[in-house]
Amino acid sequence: MKQRGQRPGNQNLIRAIRYLGRYKKEAGLAYGAMFIATLAQLMVPQLVQNILDSITDGMVASKILELPSQVQTIAAERLGLSIEQLTLNRDNSVDALLWAGALIVVFAIVRGIFAFTRVYMGERASQSVAFDFRNELFAKIQRLSFSYHDRNRTGLLMIRATDDVEKVRMFIGQGLLMALQAVVLMSGTLIILFLTNARLTLAILPILPLAFVMFMVFGGVARPMFEAVQRKLSAMNAILQENLAGIKVVKAFNRERQQQERFNNAADIYMNQMLRVMRLMTFLMPLVFLLANIGQGVVLYFGGSQIISGTLTLGEWQKFSLYLIFVFIPVGHLGMIISQMAMASASAGRIFEILDAKSDVADEPDAKPLPTVEGRVEFRDVTFRYLSGETPVLNAMSFTAEPGQTIALLGMTGSGKSTVINLIPRFYDPTEGVVLIDGHDVRHVLLESLREQIGIVLQETTLFTGTIRDNIAYGRPDAPMDEVIAAAKAAAAHDFILEFPDGYDTPVGERGTTLSGGEKQRVAIARALLLDPRILILDDSTSSVDMQTEYEIQKALDHLMVGRTSFVIAQRISTVLNADQILVLDQGKIAASGTHERLLEASEIYADIYYSQLVEDANLEPEMDPSLSTLAKEEVQDV
């Protein structure tokens, strides 16, 4: 599914980070709070030095001042201090200790407040970015053409709108803030260290390039591994989604064990890939601690030497050790930052792969609204392939449906019936030729204006979570209740709806599981009829109902088709008998066309289909309308 010319992962991640520009206030507060919290953190080692130096100076002053006066003078001179200074150090040491301790508490409070602000505002900003990503992905997936969904499994798209978005969000909300905090903390620490003791700083400086090189190598190795993790996770979720969607088939054919093995294999592959990543992570962290320990050893040796020589105080040495920790804390965080960045880079690439996908069916730049149509539909030399290079599903097909006509499409499975009706609302575009409605090429009009004038009942009935009323009014949510009831009556659905205790407020369950197949189809027919369309498409819309219900629906449809151009795919004779024009399809071509009487004499394919169904219908128990049963038996006797 990789798009040609797709941007590298890091560029996609930068593109994702730019979404923060939509939330400047939240991002500004998060990064401002991070900067202040880091400055407060940097102040603490200096205060620790002040405490240690005050304690040391006070202790030394107290010991010297306890000596005889002549010895005091000699000791003070060797320290370069006067007796007054020693007395001041002794008397002020406790106050200095209290002030330094109080300031440490103040800076801790400041750091805590701004650290909370950083985390909270960072989460708000990242959640807002994730909100935008999810909405854009959902909107894009809705707009992408059927051909895109033909090529990509549902589970794969679901994981990109959920798990991939969450990984990008976590990096923006945590990893990016940690990265910038690491830069500020390390830069500030190195500046302070150089100002404190340049020689000691230069002693530990060579360790840092080693750490950065190590993490750059780690990042380069980790990103493709995390991309593989996401692919394995998508494959596992696709199996899960497919199994849940077809759980009745799985149980009906007793395939639970085989499906479990299939999922176990996918989960095992995913786990092994995750273990590869974890091996890399567990190898990295000991290296971080090794570098930190090497740095600490360098400080102990060179710092201890300077203390012995008198060029470094104990407080300065302790401050240097604390600041050294501030150098290696960001280095340690780099492992987490780079792993998050690697995951986010892989996920950002997969997100933008969808957002940048080009739909095969989209509004042209100069597309105009389709005016209210009369319903004349023309196929002019239409050829269609689902994938380039395949054998055409339709081959140079031409026909015209006049306004108000009912067109029946018959043919064997794979003859192209469903493809014909998919081209009218422009679910797909013809590979060659044009589809015209009232003389307008459907590719040159706005999709919304085209589809709002077409009512469709597809072969696979789909209902949505909600009530029966919600599903009937799906295309017109603001439709008054009397129109909803009228559409239900026309679709022979009103009576069974009233049998439910809650009537039109009855929940239909997920995918309409609380309704039978025939009930779902009648609700779907009512949903299409409520739009009062000029063009009506019924894709085998009575395939899941019994003969009597089909007869009732057909009587209602016969009335409602008057004045509408209707395209009907049906497997039974009732619709065929009433059609103004019947198209008999064979291998993507129109093998014969005309009325029922004409085709019965002129088309062998039509006659075979008709009589095979007629014999089947005549052998059914007379549970359907008696007149229809009698008609079928008389026709068979004539044969």
Stockholm file with secondary structure:
# STOCKHOLM 1.0

chainA/1-639         MKQRGQRPGNQNLIRAIRYLGRYKKEAGLAYGAMFIATLAQLMVPQLVQNILDSITDGMVASKILELPSQVQTIAAERLGLSIEQLTLNRDNSVDALLWAGALIVVFAIVRGIFAFTRVYMGERASQSVAFDFRNELFAKIQRLSFSYHDRNRTGLLMIRATDDVEKVRMFIGQGLLMALQAVVLMSGTLIILFLTNARLTLAILPILPLAFVMFMVFGGVARPMFEAVQRKLSAMNAILQENLAGIKVVKAFNRERQQQERFNNAADIYMNQMLRVMRLMTFLMPLVFLLANIGQGVVLYFGGSQIISGTLTLGEWQKFSLYLIFVFIPVGHLGMIISQMAMASASAGRIFEILDAKSDVADEPDAKPLPTVEGRVEFRDVTFRYLSGETPVLNAMSFTAEPGQTIALLGMTGSGKSTVINLIPRFYDPTEGVVLIDGHDVRHVLLESLREQIGIVLQETTLFTGTIRDNIAYGRPDAPMDEVIAAAKAAAAHDFILEFPDGYDTPVGERGTTLSGGEKQRVAIARALLLDPRILILDDSTSSVDMQTEYEIQKALDHLMVGRTSFVIAQRISTVLNADQILVLDQGKIAASGTHERLLEASEIYADIYYSQLVEDANLEPEMDPSLSTLAKEEVQDV
#=GR chainA/1-639 SS CCCTTCCCHHHHHHHHHGGGGGGHHHHHHHHHHHHHHHHHHHHHHHHHHHHHHHHHHHHHHHHHHTSCHHHHHHHHHHHTCCHHHHHHHHHHHHHHHHHHHHHHHHHHHHHHHHHHHHHHHHHHHHHHHHHHHHHHHHHHHHHSCHHHHHHSCHHHHHHIIIIIHHHHHHIIIIIHHHHHHHHHHHHHHHHHHHHHCHHHHHHHTTHHHHHHHHHHHHHHHHHHHHHHHHHHHHHHHHHHHHHHHTHHHHHHTTCHHHHHHHHHHHHHHHHHHHHHHHHHHHHHHHHHHHHHHHHHHHHHHHHHHHHHHTSSCHHHHHHHHHHHHHHHHHHHHHHHHHHHHHHHHHHHHHHHHHHTCCCSSCCCTTCBCCCCCCCCEEEEEEEECSSTTSCCSEEEEEEEECTTCEEEEEESTTSSHHHHHHHTTTSSCCSEEEEEETTEEGGGBCHHHHHTTEEEECSSCCCCSSBHHHHHTSSCTTCCHHHHHHHHHHTTCHHHHHTSTTGGGCBCCGGGTTSCHHHHHHHHHHHHHTTCCSEEEEESTTTTSCHHHHHHHHHHHHHHTTTSEEEEECSSHHHHHHCSEEEEEETTEEEEEECHHHHHHHCHHHHHHHHHHHHHHHTSCTTSCHHHHHHHHHHHHHC
#=GC SS_cons         CCCTTCCCHHHHHHHHHGGGGGGHHHHHHHHHHHHHHHHHHHHHHHHHHHHHHHHHHHHHHHHHHTSCHHHHHHHHHHHTCCHHHHHHHHHHHHHHHHHHHHHHHHHHHHHHHHHHHHHHHHHHHHHHHHHHHHHHHHHHHHHSCHHHHHHSCHHHHHHIIIIIHHHHHHIIIIIHHHHHHHHHHHHHHHHHHHHHCHHHHHHHTTHHHHHHHHHHHHHHHHHHHHHHHHHHHHHHHHHHHHHHHTHHHHHHTTCHHHHHHHHHHHHHHHHHHHHHHHHHHHHHHHHHHHHHHHHHHHHHHHHHHHHHHTSSCHHHHHHHHHHHHHHHHHHHHHHHHHHHHHHHHHHHHHHHHHHTCCCSSCCCTTCBCCCCCCCCEEEEEEEECSSTTSCCSEEEEEEEECTTCEEEEEESTTSSHHHHHHHTTTSSCCSEEEEEETTEEGGGBCHHHHHTTEEEECSSCCCCSSBHHHHHTSSCTTCCHHHHHHHHHHTTCHHHHHTSTTGGGCBCCGGGTTSCHHHHHHHHHHHHHTTCCSEEEEESTTTTSCHHHHHHHHHHHHHHTTTSEEEEECSSHHHHHHCSEEEEEETTEEEEEECHHHHHHHCHHHHHHHHHHHHHHHTSCTTSCHHHHHHHHHHHHHC
//
